[in-house]
Amino acid sequence: MGVEIIFKIAAIGILTAVVGQVLKHSGKDEIATMATLAGLIIVLLMVLDLITNLFSSIKDMFNF
């Protein structure tokens, strides 16, 4: 699970950067900002799921 999530986050980052640059060069800065923000939100949701699983594992380990 560790390596694939890193690759997924990296792929989303690269895709977001490419889309952002293409939109900026075509003069659509506002849409580029929104695309970058959407990529950031997707990655944050992925990380949030991992943090939730981490806290659940810690809770089970210490029997809380």
Secondary structure, DSSP 8 states (H G I E B T S, - for coil): -HHHHHHHHHHHHHHHHHHHHHHHHTT-HHHHHHHHHHHHHHHHHHHHHHHHHHHHHHHHHTT-
